[in-house]
Structures are given as C-alpha cells and as structure tokens.
Amino acid sequence: MALELDAGAGSRDEREPPGGPLTYEQFLEWADEDTLAEWVDGKVAFISPASADHQDLVLFLARLFAEFAEEHDAGRVLTAPFQMRLPNVRRGREPDLLFIAAANLARLEHNFLDGPADLVVEVVSPESVLRDRGEKFAEYELEGVPEYWILEPETRRSDFFTRSADGRYERAHPDASGVYRSAALPGFWLDVNWLWQRPLPKLAEVLRAWGPH
C-alpha cells in the first residue's frame, strides 16, 4: 500500500492566482504540489505553513494508520498536500490526514479525492482554530465524512466525532483507560496520551501495544 507523506512545510506560494472565480478544475490546473491553498467557492484561500510539531504528529498518525490499513487491506492513507473535493458545499480542502476505505477507493482521482474521505484528521494551529472547528466541521458533517478528529497540540485537546444516523456529528469518547477506538477503521485504536508524548512513541512501541493483528 502506498503512503504519501509531506514531512516538511514549504513557504507560502507567491504566485498570484488567476483573476476572477475559478472552477475546481481551473484551481487544480493552477495549483501544484507545493501550493499551500484550498478552493473555497471559486476562490483561492491560502493556508499557513505548518510547524515541525504539527508535522511530527501528522507523520506519527499517518504511520499508524498506514500500518494498520495495509495489514488489514482496509484502504488508503494520504496526507496534505492532497485535495478532498466537497461538491455540495463547493470546497476543495486539504485535510492534514485522510483515510479512504477500500470500498470507496473509486473516489480517488490522480490529484484529488472526489467526495468525502471515511476519516479526516485536522491538527489545529493557532491560525486554523476557527476554520477547523467551525467551517470544516460544518462542511465535513454536511458532505458525509463519517469520522472527524480535531487535535490541538498547544492545549493537548483531542476531539473525536462520528456521524449519527440523522447526519449530525456526535462526540465520541475514549474509554476509561484513555483508549479511543475508530468507528471508520474497525479495530484501530490508540491511547490518546500517545498524541502528547514528547518525543512521540516509536512505531515499534505502538505495534507491541497492539499485539498480533
């Protein structure tokens, strides 16, 4: 299974976007893999480069998801910069991490996911709080992303949401021992305390904790 990771952060793209409203196809044609931007209702919305701590956490989670998904032939894991097109709300977002279940891999195009991922993780930075907890929360809920994680390293806050039968997000909680079990990727679990350890746990340590798959 291929894993696409961005271990570093580039500088803000200095090229001016084409004038006027852009279709999503025009946005993809203009942007490249180094462009830190999202498509919001025909407009280009630039995003700030990520910190090293932010990228470390994304990389840690991506390795865990990829290891588990590959072992179980469960699907594919991708990290930013990779677009997720949300057609109903006219957005092209770049989640920090997304998991696409095997049953939904037909949605995966060359340079974007055409529709919702099965699980999305956003790691919050100071400039993205309102976007991740407000705009994206509403968009992912409306577009049918089944599971959404919001992780905030500065405050060590973790929020997990799953979509209920009526299409609304409901908070999902770790168990009494601090273990969170994913609904979108059955069998996958993590100790929430792992997220805030410095240095982060090594993959081998997590695999020992998981035991035989």
NORKAJO-V104806 format. One record per run of one state. SS is the DSSP state (hx for helix, st for strand, lp for the rest). FROM is the first residue (numbers start at 1). TO is the last residue. If there is no record, write none. Layout:
SS	FROM	TO
SS	FROM	TO
This chain:
lp	1	2
st	3	4
lp	5	23
hx	24	30
lp	31	36
st	37	40
lp	41	42
st	43	46
lp	47	51
hx	52	71
lp	72	74
st	75	79
lp	80	82
st	83	86
lp	87	90
st	91	93
lp	94	96
st	97	101
hx	102	107
st	108	108
lp	109	111
st	112	114
lp	115	118
st	119	123
lp	124	125
hx	126	143
lp	144	146
st	147	152
lp	153	156
st	157	163
lp	164	168
st	169	172
lp	173	178
st	179	181
lp	182	188
st	189	191
hx	192	196
lp	197	202
hx	203	210
lp	211	213
